[in-house]
Amino acid sequence: MNDQPDATLPPVGAYVVDTRTDTVGQVRDTLHGLLQLRPVGGGREWDCPPEAIRPTTPVERLHAGVATANATSRGERL
């Protein structure tokens, strides 16, 4: 159900920041011109317009991974 790939969009698997919420997400798919993002470590996907994303910095990517690992170690459900 993917639309045609757009060379200007980040590839599936890339980590980006949704600038509307300042949330790090992993690109899972594109559909009807929107990116489908999932939180680092899993969770509910959300749609994001391409103009509302930017690449993550290495620090942001690391922070999201550490936060997920800490939550998992506390037994929190993601």
PyMOL Python script that loads the backbone (N, CA, C, O; Angstrom):
from pymol import cmd

cmd.read_pdbstr("""\
ATOM      1  N   MET A   1       0.810  -1.193   0.000  1.00  0.00           N
ATOM      2  CA  MET A   1       0.000   0.000   0.000  1.00  0.00           C
ATOM      3  C   MET A   1       0.853   1.257   0.000  1.00  0.00           C
ATOM      4  O   MET A   1       0.332   2.350   0.220  1.00  0.00           O
ATOM      5  N   ASN A   2       2.138   1.131  -0.239  1.00  0.00           N
ATOM      6  CA  ASN A   2       3.012   2.291  -0.272  1.00  0.00           C
ATOM      7  C   ASN A   2       2.719   3.136  -1.494  1.00  0.00           C
ATOM      8  O   ASN A   2       2.376   2.612  -2.554  1.00  0.00           O
ATOM      9  N   ASP A   3       2.853   4.432  -1.347  1.00  0.00           N
ATOM     10  CA  ASP A   3       2.871   5.315  -2.491  1.00  0.00           C
ATOM     11  C   ASP A   3       4.209   5.141  -3.177  1.00  0.00           C
ATOM     12  O   ASP A   3       5.086   4.439  -2.674  1.00  0.00           O
ATOM     13  N   GLN A   4       4.364   5.768  -4.303  1.00  0.00           N
ATOM     14  CA  GLN A   4       5.656   5.726  -4.979  1.00  0.00           C
ATOM     15  C   GLN A   4       6.710   6.351  -4.069  1.00  0.00           C
ATOM     16  O   GLN A   4       6.435   7.365  -3.428  1.00  0.00           O
ATOM     17  N   PRO A   5       7.909   5.770  -3.996  1.00  0.00           N
ATOM     18  CA  PRO A   5       8.961   6.351  -3.152  1.00  0.00           C
ATOM     19  C   PRO A   5       9.321   7.758  -3.626  1.00  0.00           C
ATOM     20  O   PRO A   5       9.376   8.021  -4.828  1.00  0.00           O
ATOM     21  N   ASP A   6       9.557   8.632  -2.700  1.00  0.00           N
ATOM     22  CA  ASP A   6       9.957  10.004  -2.973  1.00  0.00           C
ATOM     23  C   ASP A   6      11.386  10.165  -2.503  1.00  0.00           C
ATOM     24  O   ASP A   6      11.693   9.942  -1.332  1.00  0.00           O
ATOM     25  N   ALA A   7      12.267  10.554  -3.424  1.00  0.00           N
ATOM     26  CA  ALA A   7      13.693  10.663  -3.103  1.00  0.00           C
ATOM     27  C   ALA A   7      13.966  11.718  -2.028  1.00  0.00           C
ATOM     28  O   ALA A   7      15.038  11.708  -1.423  1.00  0.00           O
ATOM     29  N   THR A   8      13.027  12.619  -1.780  1.00  0.00           N
ATOM     30  CA  THR A   8      13.252  13.655  -0.780  1.00  0.00           C
ATOM     31  C   THR A   8      12.861  13.206   0.625  1.00  0.00           C
ATOM     32  O   THR A   8      13.181  13.878   1.605  1.00  0.00           O
ATOM     33  N   LEU A   9      12.177  12.079   0.723  1.00  0.00           N
ATOM     34  CA  LEU A   9      11.766  11.570   2.030  1.00  0.00           C
ATOM     35  C   LEU A   9      12.852  10.682   2.617  1.00  0.00           C
ATOM     36  O   LEU A   9      13.584  10.030   1.872  1.00  0.00           O
ATOM     37  N   PRO A  10      12.968  10.645   3.951  1.00  0.00           N
ATOM     38  CA  PRO A  10      13.948   9.741   4.560  1.00  0.00           C
ATOM     39  C   PRO A  10      13.544   8.292   4.303  1.00  0.00           C
ATOM     40  O   PRO A  10      12.356   7.996   4.178  1.00  0.00           O
ATOM     41  N   PRO A  11      14.511   7.394   4.223  1.00  0.00           N
ATOM     42  CA  PRO A  11      14.193   5.990   3.961  1.00  0.00           C
ATOM     43  C   PRO A  11      13.560   5.309   5.171  1.00  0.00           C
ATOM     44  O   PRO A  11      13.707   5.764   6.306  1.00  0.00           O
ATOM     45  N   VAL A  12      12.867   4.232   4.912  1.00  0.00           N
ATOM     46  CA  VAL A  12      12.316   3.406   5.983  1.00  0.00           C
ATOM     47  C   VAL A  12      13.470   2.983   6.887  1.00  0.00           C
ATOM     48  O   VAL A  12      14.519   2.561   6.401  1.00  0.00           O
ATOM     49  N   GLY A  13      13.281   3.095   8.175  1.00  0.00           N
ATOM     50  CA  GLY A  13      14.310   2.745   9.148  1.00  0.00           C
ATOM     51  C   GLY A  13      15.075   3.944   9.685  1.00  0.00           C
ATOM     52  O   GLY A  13      15.747   3.839  10.711  1.00  0.00           O
ATOM     53  N   ALA A  14      14.979   5.089   9.001  1.00  0.00           N
ATOM     54  CA  ALA A  14      15.691   6.285   9.454  1.00  0.00           C
ATOM     55  C   ALA A  14      15.039   6.829  10.723  1.00  0.00           C
ATOM     56  O   ALA A  14      13.837   6.669  10.932  1.00  0.00           O
ATOM     57  N   TYR A  15      15.835   7.466  11.558  1.00  0.00           N
ATOM     58  CA  TYR A  15      15.329   8.123  12.761  1.00  0.00           C
ATOM     59  C   TYR A  15      15.207   9.609  12.492  1.00  0.00           C
ATOM     60  O   TYR A  15      16.125  10.235  11.963  1.00  0.00           O
ATOM     61  N   VAL A  16      14.067  10.166  12.859  1.00  0.00           N
ATOM     62  CA  VAL A  16      13.791  11.575  12.626  1.00  0.00           C
ATOM     63  C   VAL A  16      13.126  12.167  13.865  1.00  0.00           C
ATOM     64  O   VAL A  16      12.675  11.441  14.751  1.00  0.00           O
ATOM     65  N   VAL A  17      13.073  13.487  13.910  1.00  0.00           N
ATOM     66  CA  VAL A  17      12.362  14.188  14.974  1.00  0.00           C
ATOM     67  C   VAL A  17      11.112  14.812  14.370  1.00  0.00           C
ATOM     68  O   VAL A  17      11.187  15.530  13.372  1.00  0.00           O
ATOM     69  N   ASP A  18       9.967  14.536  14.977  1.00  0.00           N
ATOM     70  CA  ASP A  18       8.725  15.205  14.622  1.00  0.00           C
ATOM     71  C   ASP A  18       8.782  16.552  15.332  1.00  0.00           C
ATOM     72  O   ASP A  18       8.651  16.622  16.554  1.00  0.00           O
ATOM     73  N   THR A  19       8.975  17.612  14.569  1.00  0.00           N
ATOM     74  CA  THR A  19       9.179  18.929  15.166  1.00  0.00           C
ATOM     75  C   THR A  19       7.909  19.492  15.798  1.00  0.00           C
ATOM     76  O   THR A  19       7.979  20.459  16.556  1.00  0.00           O
ATOM     77  N   ARG A  20       6.760  18.910  15.503  1.00  0.00           N
ATOM     78  CA  ARG A  20       5.514  19.368  16.128  1.00  0.00           C
ATOM     79  C   ARG A  20       5.465  18.973  17.592  1.00  0.00           C
ATOM     80  O   ARG A  20       4.878  19.681  18.410  1.00  0.00           O
ATOM     81  N   THR A  21       6.084  17.837  17.929  1.00  0.00           N
ATOM     82  CA  THR A  21       6.029  17.329  19.302  1.00  0.00           C
ATOM     83  C   THR A  21       7.413  17.129  19.911  1.00  0.00           C
ATOM     84  O   THR A  21       7.535  16.755  21.078  1.00  0.00           O
ATOM     85  N   ASP A  22       8.456  17.379  19.117  1.00  0.00           N
ATOM     86  CA  ASP A  22       9.848  17.155  19.540  1.00  0.00           C
ATOM     87  C   ASP A  22      10.062  15.702  19.960  1.00  0.00           C
ATOM     88  O   ASP A  22      10.757  15.422  20.938  1.00  0.00           O
ATOM     89  N   THR A  23       9.451  14.774  19.202  1.00  0.00           N
ATOM     90  CA  THR A  23       9.516  13.349  19.502  1.00  0.00           C
ATOM     91  C   THR A  23      10.358  12.627  18.454  1.00  0.00           C
ATOM     92  O   THR A  23      10.193  12.848  17.254  1.00  0.00           O
ATOM     93  N   VAL A  24      11.264  11.758  18.917  1.00  0.00           N
ATOM     94  CA  VAL A  24      12.067  10.945  18.007  1.00  0.00           C
ATOM     95  C   VAL A  24      11.243   9.745  17.569  1.00  0.00           C
ATOM     96  O   VAL A  24      10.623   9.068  18.388  1.00  0.00           O
ATOM     97  N   GLY A  25      11.245   9.496  16.278  1.00  0.00           N
ATOM     98  CA  GLY A  25      10.536   8.344  15.742  1.00  0.00           C
ATOM     99  C   GLY A  25      11.326   7.692  14.628  1.00  0.00           C
ATOM    100  O   GLY A  25      12.199   8.312  14.020  1.00  0.00           O
ATOM    101  N   GLN A  26      11.011   6.442  14.369  1.00  0.00           N
ATOM    102  CA  GLN A  26      11.634   5.706  13.275  1.00  0.00           C
ATOM    103  C   GLN A  26      10.636   5.641  12.126  1.00  0.00           C
ATOM    104  O   GLN A  26       9.466   5.315  12.328  1.00  0.00           O
ATOM    105  N   VAL A  27      11.100   5.951  10.930  1.00  0.00           N
ATOM    106  CA  VAL A  27      10.237   5.896   9.756  1.00  0.00           C
ATOM    107  C   VAL A  27       9.897   4.437   9.479  1.00  0.00           C
ATOM    108  O   VAL A  27      10.783   3.600   9.304  1.00  0.00           O
ATOM    109  N   ARG A  28       8.601   4.147   9.442  1.00  0.00           N
ATOM    110  CA  ARG A  28       8.131   2.779   9.200  1.00  0.00           C
ATOM    111  C   ARG A  28       7.567   2.613   7.802  1.00  0.00           C
ATOM    112  O   ARG A  28       7.635   1.528   7.223  1.00  0.00           O
ATOM    113  N   ASP A  29       7.003   3.695   7.254  1.00  0.00           N
ATOM    114  CA  ASP A  29       6.353   3.598   5.948  1.00  0.00           C
ATOM    115  C   ASP A  29       5.954   5.005   5.517  1.00  0.00           C
ATOM    116  O   ASP A  29       6.052   5.958   6.291  1.00  0.00           O
ATOM    117  N   THR A  30       5.506   5.118   4.280  1.00  0.00           N
ATOM    118  CA  THR A  30       4.869   6.348   3.808  1.00  0.00           C
ATOM    119  C   THR A  30       3.521   5.965   3.220  1.00  0.00           C
ATOM    120  O   THR A  30       3.368   4.912   2.599  1.00  0.00           O
ATOM    121  N   LEU A  31       2.564   6.829   3.425  1.00  0.00           N
ATOM    122  CA  LEU A  31       1.230   6.558   2.920  1.00  0.00           C
ATOM    123  C   LEU A  31       0.538   7.886   2.649  1.00  0.00           C
ATOM    124  O   LEU A  31       0.408   8.723   3.542  1.00  0.00           O
ATOM    125  N   HIS A  32       0.099   8.068   1.420  1.00  0.00           N
ATOM    126  CA  HIS A  32      -0.609   9.286   1.020  1.00  0.00           C
ATOM    127  C   HIS A  32       0.192  10.541   1.341  1.00  0.00           C
ATOM    128  O   HIS A  32      -0.371  11.552   1.761  1.00  0.00           O
ATOM    129  N   GLY A  33       1.498  10.476   1.145  1.00  0.00           N
ATOM    130  CA  GLY A  33       2.347  11.635   1.359  1.00  0.00           C
ATOM    131  C   GLY A  33       2.742  11.897   2.796  1.00  0.00           C
ATOM    132  O   GLY A  33       3.458  12.861   3.067  1.00  0.00           O
ATOM    133  N   LEU A  34       2.294  11.064   3.728  1.00  0.00           N
ATOM    134  CA  LEU A  34       2.657  11.222   5.133  1.00  0.00           C
ATOM    135  C   LEU A  34       3.649  10.138   5.533  1.00  0.00           C
ATOM    136  O   LEU A  34       3.618   9.025   5.006  1.00  0.00           O
ATOM    137  N   LEU A  35       4.515  10.473   6.458  1.00  0.00           N
ATOM    138  CA  LEU A  35       5.423   9.483   7.028  1.00  0.00           C
ATOM    139  C   LEU A  35       4.728   8.817   8.196  1.00  0.00           C
ATOM    140  O   LEU A  35       4.059   9.483   8.987  1.00  0.00           O
ATOM    141  N   GLN A  36       4.879   7.529   8.308  1.00  0.00           N
ATOM    142  CA  GLN A  36       4.373   6.808   9.472  1.00  0.00           C
ATOM    143  C   GLN A  36       5.577   6.548  10.369  1.00  0.00           C
ATOM    144  O   GLN A  36       6.517   5.852   9.986  1.00  0.00           O
ATOM    145  N   LEU A  37       5.529   7.117  11.563  1.00  0.00           N
ATOM    146  CA  LEU A  37       6.628   7.033  12.521  1.00  0.00           C
ATOM    147  C   LEU A  37       6.223   6.181  13.702  1.00  0.00           C
ATOM    148  O   LEU A  37       5.053   6.131  14.081  1.00  0.00           O
ATOM    149  N   ARG A  38       7.211   5.507  14.283  1.00  0.00           N
ATOM    150  CA  ARG A  38       6.994   4.712  15.494  1.00  0.00           C
ATOM    151  C   ARG A  38       8.039   5.139  16.522  1.00  0.00           C
ATOM    152  O   ARG A  38       9.195   5.374  16.169  1.00  0.00           O
ATOM    153  N   PRO A  39       7.642   5.240  17.783  1.00  0.00           N
ATOM    154  CA  PRO A  39       8.610   5.613  18.815  1.00  0.00           C
ATOM    155  C   PRO A  39       9.762   4.607  18.882  1.00  0.00           C
ATOM    156  O   PRO A  39       9.597   3.426  18.576  1.00  0.00           O
ATOM    157  N   VAL A  40      10.911   5.099  19.283  1.00  0.00           N
ATOM    158  CA  VAL A  40      12.062   4.218  19.497  1.00  0.00           C
ATOM    159  C   VAL A  40      11.675   3.211  20.571  1.00  0.00           C
ATOM    160  O   VAL A  40      11.181   3.605  21.627  1.00  0.00           O
ATOM    161  N   GLY A  41      11.884   1.944  20.330  1.00  0.00           N
ATOM    162  CA  GLY A  41      11.537   0.906  21.291  1.00  0.00           C
ATOM    163  C   GLY A  41      10.139   0.349  21.099  1.00  0.00           C
ATOM    164  O   GLY A  41       9.728  -0.554  21.828  1.00  0.00           O
ATOM    165  N   GLY A  42       9.398   0.876  20.124  1.00  0.00           N
ATOM    166  CA  GLY A  42       8.065   0.363  19.838  1.00  0.00           C
ATOM    167  C   GLY A  42       6.975   1.262  20.366  1.00  0.00           C
ATOM    168  O   GLY A  42       7.231   2.244  21.063  1.00  0.00           O
ATOM    169  N   GLY A  43       5.787   0.916  20.028  1.00  0.00           N
ATOM    170  CA  GLY A  43       4.644   1.704  20.452  1.00  0.00           C
ATOM    171  C   GLY A  43       3.759   2.038  19.271  1.00  0.00           C
ATOM    172  O   GLY A  43       3.958   1.542  18.163  1.00  0.00           O
ATOM    173  N   ARG A  44       2.798   2.870  19.522  1.00  0.00           N
ATOM    174  CA  ARG A  44       1.809   3.216  18.515  1.00  0.00           C
ATOM    175  C   ARG A  44       2.395   4.163  17.464  1.00  0.00           C
ATOM    176  O   ARG A  44       3.015   5.172  17.800  1.00  0.00           O
ATOM    177  N   GLU A  45       2.193   3.827  16.198  1.00  0.00           N
ATOM    178  CA  GLU A  45       2.655   4.673  15.104  1.00  0.00           C
ATOM    179  C   GLU A  45       1.798   5.919  14.997  1.00  0.00           C
ATOM    180  O   GLU A  45       0.640   5.931  15.416  1.00  0.00           O
ATOM    181  N   TRP A  46       2.382   6.972  14.428  1.00  0.00           N
ATOM    182  CA  TRP A  46       1.627   8.176  14.148  1.00  0.00           C
ATOM    183  C   TRP A  46       2.047   8.704  12.788  1.00  0.00           C
ATOM    184  O   TRP A  46       3.133   8.403  12.293  1.00  0.00           O
ATOM    185  N   ASP A  47       1.169   9.493  12.197  1.00  0.00           N
ATOM    186  CA  ASP A  47       1.432  10.094  10.896  1.00  0.00           C
ATOM    187  C   ASP A  47       2.045  11.466  11.086  1.00  0.00           C
ATOM    188  O   ASP A  47       1.694  12.203  12.008  1.00  0.00           O
ATOM    189  N   CYS A  48       2.967  11.793  10.196  1.00  0.00           N
ATOM    190  CA  CYS A  48       3.653  13.071  10.276  1.00  0.00           C
ATOM    191  C   CYS A  48       3.895  13.594   8.865  1.00  0.00           C
ATOM    192  O   CYS A  48       4.385  12.854   8.013  1.00  0.00           O
ATOM    193  N   PRO A  49       3.562  14.851   8.604  1.00  0.00           N
ATOM    194  CA  PRO A  49       3.861  15.406   7.294  1.00  0.00           C
ATOM    195  C   PRO A  49       5.370  15.587   7.136  1.00  0.00           C
ATOM    196  O   PRO A  49       6.055  15.928   8.099  1.00  0.00           O
ATOM    197  N   PRO A  50       5.888  15.362   5.935  1.00  0.00           N
ATOM    198  CA  PRO A  50       7.337  15.455   5.730  1.00  0.00           C
ATOM    199  C   PRO A  50       7.934  16.807   6.107  1.00  0.00           C
ATOM    200  O   PRO A  50       9.094  16.881   6.512  1.00  0.00           O
ATOM    201  N   GLU A  51       7.155  17.870   5.978  1.00  0.00           N
ATOM    202  CA  GLU A  51       7.703  19.195   6.309  1.00  0.00           C
ATOM    203  C   GLU A  51       7.853  19.399   7.812  1.00  0.00           C
ATOM    204  O   GLU A  51       8.432  20.400   8.235  1.00  0.00           O
ATOM    205  N   ALA A  52       7.355  18.487   8.621  1.00  0.00           N
ATOM    206  CA  ALA A  52       7.436  18.606  10.081  1.00  0.00           C
ATOM    207  C   ALA A  52       8.499  17.686  10.674  1.00  0.00           C
ATOM    208  O   ALA A  52       8.459  17.386  11.867  1.00  0.00           O
ATOM    209  N   ILE A  53       9.441  17.239   9.860  1.00  0.00           N
ATOM    210  CA  ILE A  53      10.508  16.381  10.399  1.00  0.00           C
ATOM    211  C   ILE A  53      11.869  17.001  10.149  1.00  0.00           C
ATOM    212  O   ILE A  53      12.050  17.862   9.288  1.00  0.00           O
ATOM    213  N   ARG A  54      12.810  16.527  10.936  1.00  0.00           N
ATOM    214  CA  ARG A  54      14.231  16.840  10.719  1.00  0.00           C
ATOM    215  C   ARG A  54      15.022  15.623  11.173  1.00  0.00           C
ATOM    216  O   ARG A  54      14.531  14.825  11.972  1.00  0.00           O
ATOM    217  N   PRO A  55      16.241  15.474  10.673  1.00  0.00           N
ATOM    218  CA  PRO A  55      17.068  14.345  11.124  1.00  0.00           C
ATOM    219  C   PRO A  55      17.392  14.460  12.613  1.00  0.00           C
ATOM    220  O   PRO A  55      17.446  15.561  13.161  1.00  0.00           O
ATOM    221  N   THR A  56      17.602  13.333  13.251  1.00  0.00           N
ATOM    222  CA  THR A  56      18.019  13.351  14.656  1.00  0.00           C
ATOM    223  C   THR A  56      19.505  13.655  14.735  1.00  0.00           C
ATOM    224  O   THR A  56      20.263  13.395  13.800  1.00  0.00           O
ATOM    225  N   THR A  57      19.897  14.203  15.854  1.00  0.00           N
ATOM    226  CA  THR A  57      21.321  14.325  16.145  1.00  0.00           C
ATOM    227  C   THR A  57      21.740  13.013  16.804  1.00  0.00           C
ATOM    228  O   THR A  57      20.888  12.276  17.301  1.00  0.00           O
ATOM    229  N   PRO A  58      23.028  12.713  16.816  1.00  0.00           N
ATOM    230  CA  PRO A  58      23.463  11.498  17.515  1.00  0.00           C
ATOM    231  C   PRO A  58      23.038  11.488  18.991  1.00  0.00           C
ATOM    232  O   PRO A  58      22.700  10.433  19.527  1.00  0.00           O
ATOM    233  N   VAL A  59      23.054  12.629  19.634  1.00  0.00           N
ATOM    234  CA  VAL A  59      22.676  12.713  21.045  1.00  0.00           C
ATOM    235  C   VAL A  59      21.185  12.407  21.216  1.00  0.00           C
ATOM    236  O   VAL A  59      20.806  11.695  22.146  1.00  0.00           O
ATOM    237  N   GLU A  60      20.341  12.938  20.332  1.00  0.00           N
ATOM    238  CA  GLU A  60      18.900  12.668  20.427  1.00  0.00           C
ATOM    239  C   GLU A  60      18.611  11.189  20.226  1.00  0.00           C
ATOM    240  O   GLU A  60      17.781  10.615  20.930  1.00  0.00           O
ATOM    241  N   ARG A  61      19.285  10.580  19.279  1.00  0.00           N
ATOM    242  CA  ARG A  61      19.077   9.152  19.006  1.00  0.00           C
ATOM    243  C   ARG A  61      19.512   8.321  20.211  1.00  0.00           C
ATOM    244  O   ARG A  61      18.815   7.387  20.608  1.00  0.00           O
ATOM    245  N   LEU A  62      20.653   8.656  20.786  1.00  0.00           N
ATOM    246  CA  LEU A  62      21.148   7.944  21.961  1.00  0.00           C
ATOM    247  C   LEU A  62      20.206   8.141  23.146  1.00  0.00           C
ATOM    248  O   LEU A  62      19.892   7.185  23.856  1.00  0.00           O
ATOM    249  N   HIS A  63      19.759   9.359  23.360  1.00  0.00           N
ATOM    250  CA  HIS A  63      18.846   9.645  24.468  1.00  0.00           C
ATOM    251  C   HIS A  63      17.561   8.833  24.351  1.00  0.00           C
ATOM    252  O   HIS A  63      17.086   8.283  25.345  1.00  0.00           O
ATOM    253  N   ALA A  64      16.997   8.754  23.160  1.00  0.00           N
ATOM    254  CA  ALA A  64      15.758   7.985  22.963  1.00  0.00           C
ATOM    255  C   ALA A  64      15.990   6.503  23.253  1.00  0.00           C
ATOM    256  O   ALA A  64      15.140   5.856  23.865  1.00  0.00           O
ATOM    257  N   GLY A  65      17.120   5.962  22.824  1.00  0.00           N
ATOM    258  CA  GLY A  65      17.422   4.558  23.081  1.00  0.00           C
ATOM    259  C   GLY A  65      17.636   4.271  24.558  1.00  0.00           C
ATOM    260  O   GLY A  65      17.169   3.252  25.068  1.00  0.00           O
ATOM    261  N   VAL A  66      18.337   5.157  25.246  1.00  0.00           N
ATOM    262  CA  VAL A  66      18.587   4.971  26.682  1.00  0.00           C
ATOM    263  C   VAL A  66      17.281   5.088  27.470  1.00  0.00           C
ATOM    264  O   VAL A  66      17.050   4.314  28.400  1.00  0.00           O
ATOM    265  N   ALA A  67      16.438   6.036  27.112  1.00  0.00           N
ATOM    266  CA  ALA A  67      15.150   6.184  27.798  1.00  0.00           C
ATOM    267  C   ALA A  67      14.305   4.922  27.631  1.00  0.00           C
ATOM    268  O   ALA A  67      13.640   4.484  28.570  1.00  0.00           O
ATOM    269  N   THR A  68      14.333   4.348  26.445  1.00  0.00           N
ATOM    270  CA  THR A  68      13.586   3.113  26.193  1.00  0.00           C
ATOM    271  C   THR A  68      14.156   1.964  27.017  1.00  0.00           C
ATOM    272  O   THR A  68      13.402   1.196  27.615  1.00  0.00           O
ATOM    273  N   ALA A  69      15.479   1.840  27.051  1.00  0.00           N
ATOM    274  CA  ALA A  69      16.112   0.766  27.818  1.00  0.00           C
ATOM    275  C   ALA A  69      15.804   0.914  29.304  1.00  0.00           C
ATOM    276  O   ALA A  69      15.544  -0.080  29.982  1.00  0.00           O
ATOM    277  N   ASN A  70      15.831   2.130  29.813  1.00  0.00           N
ATOM    278  CA  ASN A  70      15.531   2.355  31.227  1.00  0.00           C
ATOM    279  C   ASN A  70      14.080   1.983  31.539  1.00  0.00           C
ATOM    280  O   ASN A  70      13.808   1.340  32.552  1.00  0.00           O
ATOM    281  N   ALA A  71      13.165   2.379  30.683  1.00  0.00           N
ATOM    282  CA  ALA A  71      11.750   2.055  30.900  1.00  0.00           C
ATOM    283  C   ALA A  71      11.545   0.536  30.882  1.00  0.00           C
ATOM    284  O   ALA A  71      10.800  -0.003  31.700  1.00  0.00           O
ATOM    285  N   THR A  72      12.194  -0.134  29.966  1.00  0.00           N
ATOM    286  CA  THR A  72      12.087  -1.587  29.879  1.00  0.00           C
ATOM    287  C   THR A  72      12.633  -2.249  31.144  1.00  0.00           C
ATOM    288  O   THR A  72      12.047  -3.204  31.653  1.00  0.00           O
ATOM    289  N   SER A  73      13.761  -1.734  31.648  1.00  0.00           N
ATOM    290  CA  SER A  73      14.359  -2.334  32.828  1.00  0.00           C
ATOM    291  C   SER A  73      13.488  -2.143  34.080  1.00  0.00           C
ATOM    292  O   SER A  73      13.568  -2.927  35.026  1.00  0.00           O
ATOM    293  N   ARG A  74      12.662  -1.102  34.071  1.00  0.00           N
ATOM    294  CA  ARG A  74      11.742  -0.861  35.189  1.00  0.00           C
ATOM    295  C   ARG A  74      10.447  -1.656  35.030  1.00  0.00           C
ATOM    296  O   ARG A  74       9.569  -1.600  35.891  1.00  0.00           O
ATOM    297  N   GLY A  75      10.331  -2.396  33.925  1.00  0.00           N
ATOM    298  CA  GLY A  75       9.148  -3.198  33.682  1.00  0.00           C
ATOM    299  C   GLY A  75       7.992  -2.418  33.102  1.00  0.00           C
ATOM    300  O   GLY A  75       6.860  -2.901  33.079  1.00  0.00           O
ATOM    301  N   GLU A  76       8.270  -1.211  32.631  1.00  0.00           N
ATOM    302  CA  GLU A  76       7.211  -0.413  32.035  1.00  0.00           C
ATOM    303  C   GLU A  76       6.863  -0.958  30.657  1.00  0.00           C
ATOM    304  O   GLU A  76       7.720  -1.457  29.928  1.00  0.00           O
ATOM    305  N   ARG A  77       5.634  -0.852  30.337  1.00  0.00           N
ATOM    306  CA  ARG A  77       5.162  -1.322  29.050  1.00  0.00           C
ATOM    307  C   ARG A  77       5.282  -0.200  28.034  1.00  0.00           C
ATOM    308  O   ARG A  77       4.835   0.919  28.286  1.00  0.00           O
ATOM    309  N   LEU A  78       5.874  -0.488  26.903  1.00  0.00           N
ATOM    310  CA  LEU A  78       6.057   0.535  25.873  1.00  0.00           C
ATOM    311  C   LEU A  78       4.971   0.501  24.844  1.00  0.00           C
ATOM    312  O   LEU A  78       4.982   1.301  23.909  1.00  0.00           O
TER     313      LEU A  78
END
""", "prot")
cmd.dss("prot")
cmd.show_as("cartoon", "prot")
cmd.util.cbc("prot")
cmd.orient("prot")
